[in-house]
Amino acid sequence: MAYAYKSVNTELGATEDGTVEVIYQCPSATTAVVLLCQIANIDGTNNANVNVTYYDSSETSNKYLAYTINVPADAAINPIGGKLVLEAGDQLRAWANATGDLDIVLSVVEIS
């Protein structure tokens, strides 16, 4: 087995049109473990809401891990309380209610 440690970071966009943002997708022939998911509100004035979902590709189902969680200005949250195991094709998705207010950082180990 090979282990590859990855970091993912991006700014969360708003999804007023209902489009979700895929933050991470587990590669084929791989299992991934999300070790950390940190979301920071970088807006010095306004609170922002965040949604985080887990898409199970084998079941074609999408389930919320966090639903409209308020992140105060200049604060951070960890919406996944422990580790999250993803199988090939599974996705971690996230979006905010305001573009540019929230940053997300993931630490992932991929096992192939």
C-alpha positions as CSV (number, residue, x, y, z in Angstrom):
1,M,0.0,0.0,0.0
2,A,1.1,3.5,-0.8
3,Y,0.2,6.5,1.3
4,A,0.1,10.0,-0.1
5,Y,-0.6,13.0,2.1
6,K,-2.4,15.9,0.5
7,S,-3.6,19.4,1.4
8,V,-6.4,21.1,-0.3
9,N,-7.3,24.8,0.2
10,T,-9.8,27.0,-1.5
11,E,-12.2,29.9,-1.1
12,L,-15.8,28.8,-0.8
13,G,-18.3,30.3,-3.2
14,A,-21.9,30.9,-2.8
15,T,-24.4,28.6,-4.6
16,E,-27.4,30.8,-5.2
17,D,-28.1,28.8,-8.4
18,G,-28.0,25.5,-6.5
19,T,-24.6,24.4,-7.9
20,V,-22.4,22.6,-5.4
21,E,-18.7,23.0,-5.2
22,V,-16.6,19.8,-5.1
23,I,-13.7,20.5,-2.7
24,Y,-12.2,17.0,-2.9
25,Q,-12.9,13.8,-4.9
26,C,-11.3,10.5,-4.0
27,P,-9.3,9.2,-7.0
28,S,-10.1,5.8,-8.6
29,A,-8.5,2.7,-7.0
30,T,-8.0,4.7,-3.8
31,T,-9.3,5.1,-0.3
32,A,-8.9,8.5,1.3
33,V,-9.2,9.6,4.9
34,V,-10.0,13.3,5.6
35,L,-7.9,14.1,8.7
36,L,-8.8,17.7,9.1
37,C,-11.5,20.1,7.7
38,Q,-11.1,23.6,8.9
39,I,-13.3,26.5,7.7
40,A,-12.2,30.1,8.5
41,N,-14.3,33.2,8.1
42,I,-11.8,35.8,6.7
43,D,-14.4,38.6,6.6
44,G,-13.6,41.0,9.5
45,T,-17.1,42.2,9.8
46,N,-19.8,39.7,8.6
47,N,-20.8,36.3,9.8
48,A,-21.3,33.6,7.1
49,N,-23.1,30.3,6.8
50,V,-21.5,27.1,5.5
51,N,-22.8,23.8,4.2
52,V,-20.7,20.7,3.9
53,T,-21.9,17.4,2.3
54,Y,-20.5,13.9,1.7
55,Y,-21.4,12.4,-1.7
56,D,-21.3,8.6,-1.7
57,S,-20.7,7.7,-5.3
58,S,-21.6,4.0,-4.9
59,E,-25.0,4.9,-3.4
60,T,-25.4,8.1,-5.5
61,S,-26.5,9.8,-2.3
62,N,-25.6,13.2,-0.8
63,K,-25.7,13.7,3.0
64,Y,-25.1,16.8,5.0
65,L,-22.2,16.9,7.5
66,A,-22.9,20.6,8.3
67,Y,-26.1,22.5,7.4
68,T,-26.1,26.3,7.4
69,I,-23.6,26.5,10.3
70,N,-22.9,30.1,11.3
71,V,-19.2,31.0,11.2
72,P,-18.7,34.3,13.0
73,A,-16.4,37.0,11.5
74,D,-12.7,36.3,12.3
75,A,-13.5,32.8,13.6
76,A,-13.1,29.2,12.4
77,I,-14.9,25.9,12.8
78,N,-14.1,22.2,12.2
79,P,-17.3,20.7,10.7
80,I,-16.1,17.1,10.7
81,G,-15.6,16.0,14.3
82,G,-13.3,13.1,13.5
83,K,-12.0,11.3,10.5
84,L,-14.0,10.8,7.3
85,V,-13.3,7.8,5.0
86,L,-13.9,8.3,1.3
87,E,-14.0,5.5,-1.3
88,A,-13.1,6.0,-4.9
89,G,-15.4,8.6,-6.5
90,D,-16.7,9.9,-3.2
91,Q,-16.7,13.7,-2.8
92,L,-16.6,16.3,-0.1
93,R,-18.6,19.3,-1.1
94,A,-19.0,22.7,0.5
95,W,-20.4,26.1,-0.1
96,A,-21.1,29.4,1.7
97,N,-23.9,31.9,1.6
98,A,-21.5,34.6,0.5
99,T,-18.6,34.4,-1.9
100,G,-15.2,35.3,-0.5
101,D,-16.0,35.2,3.2
102,L,-15.0,31.6,3.9
103,D,-11.8,29.6,3.3
104,I,-11.6,25.8,3.6
105,V,-8.5,23.7,4.3
106,L,-8.4,19.9,4.1
107,S,-5.7,17.4,5.1
108,V,-6.2,14.1,3.4
109,V,-4.2,10.8,3.3
110,E,-4.8,8.8,0.1
111,I,-4.2,5.0,0.3
112,S,-3.7,3.1,-2.9
